[in-house]
Each structure stands twice: as structure tokens, then as C-alpha cells.
Amino acid sequence: MTDEPEDHEFSEGQGFDDPYEGFDIDPPELTVDTDEVDPVDSRVVADLLDDDNLAKDEVDAAKLIDVGLDYIRINRHEQATETFERAARYADDDRVEQEAWVNKGVAHAELEEYDAAIGAYKEAIQMDEDSEHAATAETNLAYALWEFGRTEEALEHAERAVEIDPRFGQAWYNRGFFLNERGLAEDALNAFNNAIRLGYRSADLLEEKAIALEKMGEDERAEEVAEEAEQMRADNEEEVIGDQLTE
């Protein structure tokens, strides 16, 4: 059975047109030596560049977020935190800045820097407590608080996430997880079923649902759901292996 909630959710970013085209926002008189600077960073704001020399309108914060997401996908989370911080600094749109703070929190959480993650999520929430990004920040904040040992606060923020966006399936899953941790099996089961109805379904969710059913004395149903979770996990592993073989 799983012993921790689902990994944090980050935004998908805006992405790039196909075929992929790089971008460069360095001032024309500056060039970057890619032997000294990471080539991904050279597309945005190189570490050798003095940020004070750049005006906000010279930086595309949304594209910085895309670069940060690329860093997360290749497990370069430290670079991701720096990139998202730059995106937040240069954003001239509150929604873009809020998204950058949420993703910065995710990158810190992946590094198990939960204190920094909590701070980033709270920055995002303070910008707009009722937006879609706020719902993501709240559910991710719940996860980070739980990992940081502040379990009492975790459920509060999981509850807040579903209040902001009742259609957010992962938030319902996280709410169910924390309710399960408190022994509130029936409430947890309702939350898991809501997540499934909203299209969020994972092996972790099914395992937690099986735990709730077992606590409620529905052993036969719990066993069925646990087997379903095991099958889903096996199928996912086969799919990953198949993808690796075809690359």
C-alpha cells in the first residue's frame, strides 16, 4: 500500500510551436559561450548575465516557465528553481507570476526542500487565493506540509484546494489521503470516488481506496480494488518498458 500522497502537480506551460524553435532574449550586444553556460539556460537568461541590465519587457516570462518545466522533466530541479524564480521576477502578468511560484515550489519539493517549497506555494496563494493556480498551490502545499511533518495543517490545505476548484481530481485524491491518515475512512472513500468521477485514477488512489474499504470492514471489495491497483501498476510498468525499447 502506498504511504505517501501522489506527487505534486505542476503546470503544463504554454509549450512551443512545432517544429521546436529556440529563443534568445539576450541583448544584441551580448553572446553566451555554451561551453561555459548550460545550453538550455542560454536560450533565456544566462547565469553570466547581470539581471540588472535587463528590462522586464526584454524577458518572456511564459517561455522561462516552459524552460523550467523542461528542467523538471529531465530531473534538473535546482536549475528549475532558479528559472522559475527568474520567471516570477520578470512576469508582468499576475497569473504568469503565480504559475512560476507554483512550479518553483514543485521543483523545491522534488529536491526534498520542503521548507522552500512551502514558501513558494504560499507566495502563489497570496497573489490570488481563488484562481486555478491557487488550487494547485493549495494541494501541493498540503503535500509539502505533510512531508515536513506538519500533518495537521496538511488536511486544511487539501480541503481548501477542493473548495477553490471542486473539479480538481487530484485535489480530491489528496484530501482522501489525509482523511485516510486520520482514520476517517468513509469520508476518504467519498473523496476517492469523487476523484475517479472527475477522471483522476491512479494505482496510488486505488491502493488508498482499498485501505479505506478495509477500515470500513468491506474486505472483499477492498481486495478487489487492491488487485485492480496492482494490475494498473503492472500495466504502467510494461508501458514504460515498451516505450524504452522503441526509443
Helices and strands as residue ranges (DSSP letters): H 39-42, G 51-53, G 56-58, H 61-73, H 77-90, H 94-110, H 114-127, H 132-147, H 151-164, H 169-181, H 185-197, H 203-215, H 219-246
